């Protein structure tokens, strides 16, 4: 006979205990959640930053950092081949016009200068000798003209005498005609010699001009060689800061090699690196305040680079007045660009993590400023440290604008 086994009572009991435990745990969690949400935490006033909502004009600004750079760098290049003999100034040194930066050497150039000088001296001597020869030629021709003039006058007298004697029969017709022909011949020759004398100055001038042209050509060559020789002393052509010396002592170079670079100290611009998210409202012509080391100067946006590199856009700013005191190339500066001026808007000191045209929750103080209630705020346009309030705040409200991350789970704070 088979005896039936009694069913164990432990199974249903365990199920009941499990259900009861789950309910208790759920109630504890819910109670803790409700308690956290409704609990008011006391916060010292000196641990938070409180700002008041105001109504008025809001100047939208963008702040960025940057450096001063020269508007146009001056490059000093080699005008001949050679080798660096001496370097007298280094990068970052201040230079004046005519300051010697380095000394070069080129023996062939020195010899070329000596040869050019000798050529000029030879041509000048030849020019002087040509002048003397022409003076002698003119004198000789004057003598010839004087001789023919005298002979011509003699033949005129003889012909006149023969004409008188012809009537008396003392002179034959042949002698008289011969005296006429001689007078005509000498008269013609005398006229030619005078024309030759008159043409000598033009001929003299033509030869002297040609000789002088050769002198001028040789002189220009000499000046060029002397300039090339003088360029072996590399000198600053403007006042500024020596940015770079490209060669070392003993290093050879060729024509056109860049030897040094100078930045004009009084001809600088500010290059600002504006965040890509903030540059959309930056436009040419907007005013900029540039500051460094407690000194400030005013400027204007001149150029906005169309390209974005590493999340920033390069904005060139030119000074509108005096250059920043103490300005020098590569000086780190801060710039504040004035975008626009908003009239009669609600504004608040910009809370941490607030963004333009976004929403966020802030703790708004009550009238007695003893507690603060979390409120959803709609933000408008922003400036460097001020933001426009769209809703639901009103003028005169006090708001906690410092970070409240540790109170994220609370809706209400008690201030003490």
C-alpha positions as CSV (number, residue, x, y, z in Angstrom):
1,X,0.0,0.0,0.0
2,X,1.5,3.4,-1.0
3,X,1.4,6.2,1.5
4,X,0.8,9.7,0.0
5,X,3.6,12.3,0.9
6,X,2.7,15.6,2.5
7,X,3.4,18.6,0.4
8,X,6.1,21.0,1.8
9,X,4.8,24.4,3.1
10,X,8.2,26.1,2.5
11,X,7.6,26.9,-1.2
12,X,4.6,29.3,-0.7
13,X,6.2,30.8,2.3
14,X,9.4,31.7,0.4
15,X,7.3,33.3,-2.4
16,X,5.4,35.4,0.1
17,X,8.6,36.6,1.8
18,X,10.2,37.5,-1.6
19,X,7.2,39.5,-2.6
20,X,7.0,41.3,0.7
21,X,10.8,42.1,0.5
22,X,10.5,43.5,-3.0
23,X,7.6,45.7,-2.0
24,X,9.5,47.0,1.1
25,X,12.6,47.8,-1.0
26,X,10.5,49.6,-3.6
27,X,8.8,51.7,-0.9
28,X,12.1,52.6,0.6
29,X,13.5,53.7,-2.8
30,X,10.4,55.7,-3.6
31,X,10.4,57.3,-0.2
32,X,14.1,58.3,-0.5
33,X,13.4,59.7,-3.9
34,X,10.4,61.7,-2.7
35,X,12.4,62.8,0.3
36,X,15.3,64.0,-1.8
37,X,13.1,65.9,-4.2
38,X,11.2,67.6,-1.5
39,X,14.0,68.2,0.9
40,X,15.3,71.7,1.3
41,X,19.1,71.9,1.7
42,X,20.5,74.9,3.6
43,X,23.2,76.7,1.6
44,X,25.5,79.5,2.9
45,X,25.1,82.7,0.9
46,X,28.8,83.1,0.6
47,X,29.1,79.8,-1.3
48,X,27.1,81.0,-4.3
49,X,27.1,83.9,-6.6
50,X,23.8,85.8,-6.8
51,X,23.0,88.3,-9.6
52,X,20.0,90.5,-10.3
53,X,18.0,90.6,-13.5
54,X,18.3,94.1,-15.0
55,X,16.7,95.9,-17.9
56,X,18.7,98.1,-20.2
57,X,21.1,98.1,-23.1
58,X,23.2,95.0,-23.7
59,X,26.4,95.3,-25.7
60,X,27.1,91.9,-27.3
61,X,30.8,91.1,-27.3
62,X,33.1,88.3,-28.2
63,X,36.3,87.9,-26.3
64,X,39.3,86.0,-27.6
65,X,43.1,85.9,-27.2
66,X,45.7,86.4,-29.9
67,X,49.1,88.0,-30.7
68,X,50.5,91.0,-32.3
69,X,52.2,90.4,-35.7
70,X,53.7,92.8,-38.2
71,X,51.4,94.0,-41.0
72,X,54.3,93.6,-43.5
73,X,57.6,91.9,-42.7
74,X,60.8,93.3,-44.2
75,X,63.0,90.6,-45.8
76,X,66.7,91.4,-46.4
77,X,68.1,89.3,-49.3
78,X,71.6,88.8,-50.7
79,X,72.4,90.9,-53.8
80,X,75.5,88.8,-54.7
81,X,77.1,85.4,-53.9
82,X,79.3,85.2,-50.9
83,X,79.9,83.8,-47.5
84,X,78.9,85.0,-44.0
85,X,81.8,86.6,-42.3
86,X,80.3,88.0,-39.0
87,X,76.9,88.2,-37.3
88,X,76.5,91.2,-35.1
89,X,72.8,91.0,-34.1
90,X,70.6,88.2,-33.2
91,X,66.8,87.5,-33.4
92,X,64.7,89.6,-31.0
93,X,67.2,92.5,-31.0
94,X,65.9,96.0,-31.7
95,X,67.2,97.6,-34.8
96,X,67.3,101.2,-36.2
97,X,67.6,102.3,-39.8
98,X,71.2,101.5,-40.8
99,X,72.0,99.0,-38.0
100,X,74.5,96.4,-39.2
101,X,73.0,92.9,-38.8
102,X,75.8,90.9,-40.4
103,X,78.9,91.2,-42.5
104,X,79.5,89.2,-45.6
105,X,82.5,88.6,-47.8
106,X,83.1,88.2,-51.5
107,X,86.7,88.7,-52.8
108,X,85.6,88.7,-56.5
109,X,83.3,91.6,-55.8
110,X,86.1,93.6,-54.3
111,X,88.2,93.0,-57.4
112,X,85.3,94.0,-59.6
113,X,85.0,97.4,-57.8
114,X,88.7,98.1,-58.3
115,X,88.5,97.3,-62.0
116,X,85.4,99.4,-62.4
117,X,87.2,102.4,-60.8
118,X,90.1,102.0,-63.1
119,X,87.8,101.9,-66.2
120,X,86.1,105.1,-65.1
121,X,89.5,106.8,-64.6
122,X,90.7,105.7,-68.1
123,X,87.6,106.9,-69.8
124,X,87.7,110.3,-68.0
125,X,91.3,110.7,-69.1
126,X,90.4,109.9,-72.7
127,X,87.5,112.4,-72.5
128,X,89.9,115.1,-71.2
129,X,92.4,114.3,-74.0
130,X,89.6,114.5,-76.6
131,X,88.6,118.0,-75.3
132,X,92.2,119.1,-75.7
133,X,92.5,117.8,-79.2
134,X,89.3,119.5,-80.3
135,X,90.5,122.8,-78.8
136,X,93.6,122.5,-80.9
137,X,91.6,121.6,-84.0
138,X,89.4,124.7,-83.6
139,X,92.5,126.9,-83.2
140,X,94.1,125.4,-86.3
141,X,91.0,126.0,-88.3
142,X,90.7,129.6,-87.1
143,X,94.3,130.1,-88.3
144,X,93.4,128.5,-91.7
145,X,90.3,130.8,-91.9
146,X,92.4,133.8,-91.0
147,X,95.0,132.9,-93.7
148,X,92.4,132.5,-96.4
149,X,90.7,135.7,-95.3
150,X,94.0,137.6,-95.8
151,X,94.7,136.0,-99.1
152,X,91.2,136.6,-100.3
153,X,91.5,140.3,-99.4
154,X,94.8,140.5,-101.2
155,X,93.2,139.1,-104.4
156,X,90.4,141.6,-104.1
157,X,92.9,144.4,-104.0
158,X,94.9,143.0,-106.8
159,X,91.8,142.6,-109.0
160,X,90.7,146.2,-108.3
161,X,94.2,147.5,-109.1
162,X,94.3,145.5,-112.4
163,X,90.9,146.9,-113.3
164,X,92.2,150.4,-113.0
165,X,95.4,149.6,-114.9
166,X,93.5,147.9,-117.6
167,X,92.2,151.2,-118.9
168,X,95.7,152.5,-119.2
169,X,97.0,149.5,-121.0
170,X,99.5,148.6,-118.3
171,X,97.8,145.3,-117.5
172,X,96.6,142.9,-120.2
173,X,93.2,141.3,-120.3
174,X,94.7,137.9,-119.4
175,X,96.2,139.2,-116.2
176,X,93.0,141.0,-115.3
177,X,90.9,137.9,-115.9
178,X,93.4,135.8,-114.0
179,X,93.1,138.1,-110.9
180,X,89.3,137.7,-111.2
181,X,89.5,133.9,-111.2
182,X,91.9,133.9,-108.3
183,X,89.6,136.2,-106.3
184,X,86.7,133.9,-106.9
185,X,88.7,130.8,-106.0
186,X,90.0,132.2,-102.7
187,X,86.6,133.6,-101.9
188,X,85.0,130.1,-102.4
189,X,87.8,128.5,-100.3
190,X,87.4,131.1,-97.7
191,X,83.7,130.4,-97.4
192,X,84.3,126.6,-97.1
193,X,86.9,127.1,-94.4
194,X,84.4,129.3,-92.5
195,X,81.7,126.7,-92.8
196,X,84.2,124.0,-91.6
197,X,85.1,126.2,-88.6
198,X,81.4,126.7,-87.8
199,X,80.7,123.0,-88.0
200,X,83.6,122.0,-85.6
201,X,81.6,122.8,-82.4
202,X,78.9,120.3,-83.4
203,X,81.4,117.7,-84.3
204,X,83.3,118.3,-81.1
205,X,80.0,118.1,-79.1
206,X,79.0,114.8,-80.7
207,X,82.3,113.1,-79.9
208,X,82.4,114.5,-76.4
209,X,78.8,113.3,-75.8
210,X,79.8,109.8,-77.1
211,X,82.8,109.8,-74.8
212,X,80.8,111.0,-71.9
213,X,78.2,108.3,-72.5
214,X,81.0,105.7,-72.1
215,X,82.0,107.4,-68.8
216,X,78.4,107.4,-67.6
217,X,78.1,103.7,-68.4
218,X,81.3,102.9,-66.6
219,X,80.2,105.1,-63.7
220,X,76.9,103.3,-63.4
221,X,78.7,100.0,-63.4
222,X,81.1,101.3,-60.7
223,X,78.1,102.5,-58.6
224,X,76.5,99.1,-59.0
225,X,79.7,97.3,-57.9
226,X,80.1,99.7,-55.0
227,X,76.5,99.1,-53.9
228,X,77.0,95.3,-54.1
229,X,80.1,95.8,-52.0
230,X,78.2,98.0,-49.6
231,X,75.5,95.3,-49.4
232,X,78.1,93.0,-47.9
233,X,77.3,95.0,-44.7
234,X,73.7,93.8,-44.2
235,X,71.8,96.8,-42.7
236,X,68.3,97.3,-41.4
237,X,66.2,99.3,-43.7
238,X,63.5,100.1,-41.1
239,X,63.1,100.5,-37.4
240,X,61.8,97.4,-35.7
241,X,62.5,94.0,-34.2
242,X,64.9,91.5,-35.8
243,X,62.7,88.5,-36.2
244,X,65.1,86.0,-37.8
245,X,68.7,85.6,-38.9
246,X,68.7,82.7,-41.4
247,X,72.4,82.0,-41.8
248,X,75.4,81.1,-39.6
249,X,79.0,82.4,-39.7
250,X,80.9,80.7,-42.5
251,X,77.7,79.6,-44.4
252,X,77.7,80.3,-48.1
253,X,74.8,81.9,-49.9
254,X,73.7,82.8,-53.4
255,X,71.9,85.9,-54.9
256,X,68.4,86.2,-53.6
257,X,69.0,84.2,-50.4
258,X,66.9,85.6,-47.5
259,X,69.4,86.7,-44.9
260,X,67.2,88.3,-42.2
261,X,63.6,89.3,-41.4
262,X,62.6,92.5,-39.6
263,X,59.2,93.4,-38.2
264,X,58.3,97.1,-38.0
265,X,57.6,97.8,-34.3
266,X,55.1,100.6,-35.1
267,X,53.3,98.8,-38.0
268,X,51.6,95.9,-36.2
269,X,48.2,94.3,-36.3
270,X,46.4,92.1,-33.8
271,X,45.6,88.5,-34.9
272,X,42.7,87.1,-32.8
273,X,41.7,83.5,-32.6
274,X,37.9,83.5,-32.3
275,X,36.0,80.3,-31.5
276,X,34.1,78.9,-34.5
277,X,30.8,79.1,-32.6
278,X,31.3,82.8,-31.8
279,X,32.6,84.1,-35.1
280,X,29.3,84.0,-37.0
281,X,28.3,87.5,-35.9
282,X,31.8,89.0,-36.3
283,X,31.9,91.5,-39.3
284,X,34.3,93.9,-40.9
285,X,34.3,97.3,-39.4
286,X,33.3,96.3,-35.9
287,X,35.2,98.0,-33.0
288,X,37.7,96.0,-30.9
289,X,39.4,96.8,-27.6
290,X,42.9,95.3,-27.4
291,X,44.6,94.8,-24.1
292,X,47.9,93.5,-22.7
293,X,49.7,94.1,-19.4
294,X,47.0,96.5,-18.2
295,X,47.3,98.7,-21.3
296,X,44.5,99.1,-23.8
297,X,44.1,100.3,-27.4
298,X,41.3,100.5,-29.9
299,X,41.1,98.7,-33.2
300,X,38.7,97.7,-36.0
301,X,38.1,94.3,-37.6
302,X,39.9,94.4,-41.0
303,X,39.7,90.8,-42.2
304,X,38.0,87.5,-41.2
305,X,39.7,84.4,-42.5
306,X,37.2,82.2,-44.3
307,X,38.9,79.0,-43.2
308,X,38.4,77.3,-39.8
309,X,41.5,75.6,-38.3
310,X,41.3,73.6,-35.1
311,X,38.0,75.1,-34.2
312,X,39.1,78.7,-34.4
313,X,38.9,81.5,-37.1
314,X,41.7,84.1,-37.5
315,X,40.4,87.7,-37.3
316,X,42.8,90.5,-38.2
317,X,42.4,93.7,-36.3
318,X,44.1,97.0,-37.2
319,X,44.7,99.8,-34.7
320,X,42.6,102.9,-35.2
321,X,44.7,105.1,-32.9
322,X,48.0,104.8,-31.2
323,X,49.5,101.4,-31.1
324,X,49.3,99.5,-27.8
325,X,51.9,100.8,-25.4
326,X,54.7,98.3,-25.2
327,X,53.6,96.6,-28.4
328,X,56.1,94.3,-30.1
329,X,55.8,91.4,-32.4
330,X,54.5,88.1,-30.9
331,X,53.1,89.9,-27.8
332,X,50.2,88.0,-26.3
333,X,47.0,90.1,-26.2
334,X,43.3,89.9,-25.4
335,X,40.6,91.3,-27.7
336,X,37.0,92.2,-27.1
337,X,35.0,92.6,-30.3
338,X,31.8,94.7,-30.0
339,X,29.1,92.9,-32.1
340,X,26.0,95.0,-31.6
341,X,24.1,96.9,-29.0
342,X,20.7,95.6,-27.9
343,X,18.2,98.2,-26.6
344,X,16.0,97.8,-23.5
345,X,16.3,94.1,-22.9
346,X,16.3,91.9,-19.8
347,X,19.8,90.8,-19.0
348,X,21.6,88.8,-16.3
349,X,25.2,88.1,-15.4
350,X,25.9,85.1,-17.5
351,X,25.4,81.8,-15.5
352,X,28.0,79.1,-15.8
353,X,27.4,76.7,-18.7
354,X,24.7,78.9,-20.3
355,X,24.6,79.1,-24.1
356,X,23.0,81.5,-26.6
357,X,19.4,80.7,-27.5
358,X,19.1,77.8,-25.1
359,X,17.3,76.9,-21.9
360,X,18.5,75.9,-18.5
361,X,17.4,75.6,-14.9
362,X,18.5,78.2,-12.3
363,X,17.6,78.8,-8.7
364,X,15.5,81.9,-8.4
365,X,15.4,83.6,-5.0
366,X,12.1,84.6,-3.3
367,X,11.3,88.1,-2.3
368,X,12.9,87.7,1.2
369,X,16.0,86.0,-0.4
370,X,15.8,83.2,2.2
371,X,15.1,80.4,-0.3
372,X,15.6,79.6,-4.0
373,X,13.3,77.6,-6.3
374,X,14.6,75.8,-9.4
375,X,13.1,77.5,-12.5
376,X,13.4,76.7,-16.2
377,X,14.9,79.8,-17.9
378,X,14.8,80.7,-21.6
379,X,18.0,82.5,-22.7
380,X,18.5,84.8,-25.7
381,X,21.6,86.4,-27.1
382,X,24.9,86.4,-25.2
383,X,27.8,88.7,-24.6
384,X,31.1,88.0,-22.9
385,X,29.7,87.9,-19.3
386,X,26.0,88.9,-19.8
387,X,23.1,87.0,-21.3
388,X,19.7,88.1,-22.5
389,X,16.7,86.7,-20.6
390,X,13.6,85.8,-22.6
391,X,11.4,84.3,-19.9
392,X,10.0,83.8,-17.3
393,X,12.2,86.2,-15.1
394,X,11.3,89.8,-14.6
395,X,13.4,92.9,-13.8
396,X,14.7,92.8,-10.2
397,X,14.7,89.0,-9.7
398,X,17.7,87.5,-8.0
399,X,19.2,84.4,-9.4
400,X,22.1,82.1,-8.4
401,X,24.5,82.1,-11.4
402,X,27.3,80.1,-10.0
403,X,27.6,76.4,-10.4
404,X,25.0,74.3,-8.6
405,X,25.9,70.9,-9.9
406,X,26.0,69.3,-6.4
407,X,22.3,70.3,-6.0
408,X,21.1,68.8,-9.3
409,X,18.6,66.5,-7.5
410,X,17.1,69.4,-5.5
411,X,14.3,71.7,-6.5
412,X,14.6,74.1,-3.6
413,X,17.4,75.6,-1.5
414,X,17.3,77.4,1.8
415,X,19.8,80.3,2.0
416,X,21.5,81.3,5.3
